[in-house]
Amino acid sequence: MVGFPLWMPELQLGLGKERQRFQGRDREWLFWYDAAGNRYLMPDERIAKAETKTAEAETKTAEAKTRADQAEARLQQLADRLRELGIDPDAI
């Protein structure tokens, strides 16, 4: 019995099959695999993965900006309070 993916050492690639939906067709497709058995992604899968990573990075950036804005507002509140107490926060 041949294992899947079928490893071809001279190419350093494996060839295997999976049932997938691609361009409206649901059937078994042949795919390339790396030495660890990971399937190489199809172009539309690579695009979707990149878009997901971009969206996640944008979300993290927005969250970090929100935290920085909150910290800046809190710092301003503390500086105002010190001024109310007669202390110059810039002289500390």
C-alpha positions as CSV (number, residue, x, y, z in Angstrom):
1,M,0.0,0.0,0.0
2,V,1.3,3.4,-0.9
3,G,1.2,6.1,1.8
4,F,-0.1,9.5,1.1
5,P,1.3,11.8,0.4
6,L,3.6,9.9,-1.9
7,W,7.1,11.2,-1.2
8,M,9.4,11.8,-4.2
9,P,12.9,12.3,-2.7
10,E,14.5,13.4,-6.0
11,L,12.0,16.3,-6.1
12,Q,11.8,16.9,-2.3
13,L,8.0,16.9,-2.8
14,G,5.1,14.8,-1.8
15,L,2.0,14.3,-4.0
16,G,-1.3,13.5,-2.3
17,K,-5.0,14.0,-2.6
18,E,-7.7,15.7,-0.6
19,R,-11.3,16.4,-1.1
20,Q,-11.7,20.2,-1.6
21,R,-14.0,22.7,-3.1
22,F,-12.1,24.8,-5.7
23,Q,-13.6,27.1,-8.3
24,G,-17.0,25.7,-7.6
25,R,-15.9,22.1,-8.0
26,D,-16.1,19.7,-5.0
27,R,-14.0,16.7,-5.7
28,E,-10.7,15.0,-4.9
29,W,-7.7,17.1,-6.0
30,L,-4.0,16.4,-6.2
31,F,-1.8,18.6,-4.0
32,W,1.9,19.0,-3.4
33,Y,3.3,18.5,0.1
34,D,6.5,19.5,1.8
35,A,8.8,17.2,3.7
36,A,6.8,17.7,7.0
37,G,3.6,16.6,5.2
38,N,2.1,20.1,5.0
39,R,0.1,20.7,1.9
40,Y,1.1,23.7,-0.2
41,L,-1.7,26.2,-0.4
42,M,-3.6,27.0,-3.5
43,P,-3.3,30.6,-4.7
44,D,-6.7,31.6,-3.4
45,E,-5.9,30.0,0.0
46,R,-2.6,31.9,0.1
47,I,-4.4,35.2,-0.6
48,A,-7.1,34.5,2.1
49,K,-4.4,33.6,4.6
50,A,-2.4,36.8,3.8
51,E,-5.6,38.8,4.1
52,T,-6.4,37.2,7.5
53,K,-2.9,38.0,8.8
54,T,-3.2,41.6,7.5
55,A,-6.6,42.0,9.3
56,E,-5.1,40.5,12.5
57,A,-2.2,42.9,12.4
58,E,-4.5,45.9,11.8
59,T,-6.6,44.8,14.7
60,K,-3.5,44.6,17.0
61,T,-2.3,48.0,15.8
62,A,-5.7,49.5,16.5
63,E,-5.8,47.9,20.0
64,A,-2.3,49.2,20.7
65,K,-3.2,52.7,19.6
66,T,-6.3,52.6,21.9
67,R,-4.2,51.5,24.8
68,A,-1.7,54.3,24.1
69,D,-4.4,56.9,23.8
70,Q,-5.9,55.7,27.1
71,A,-2.5,55.9,28.8
72,E,-1.9,59.4,27.4
73,A,-5.3,60.5,28.7
74,R,-4.6,59.0,32.2
75,L,-1.2,60.7,32.2
76,Q,-2.9,64.0,31.4
77,Q,-5.4,63.5,34.2
78,L,-2.6,62.9,36.7
79,A,-0.7,65.9,35.5
80,D,-3.8,68.1,35.8
81,R,-4.4,66.8,39.3
82,L,-0.8,67.5,40.3
83,R,-1.2,71.1,39.0
84,E,-4.4,71.4,41.1
85,L,-2.3,70.5,44.1
86,G,0.2,73.1,43.3
87,I,2.8,70.8,41.9
88,D,4.4,71.3,38.5
89,P,4.5,67.8,36.9
90,D,7.2,69.0,34.5
91,A,9.5,69.9,37.4
92,I,9.3,66.4,38.9
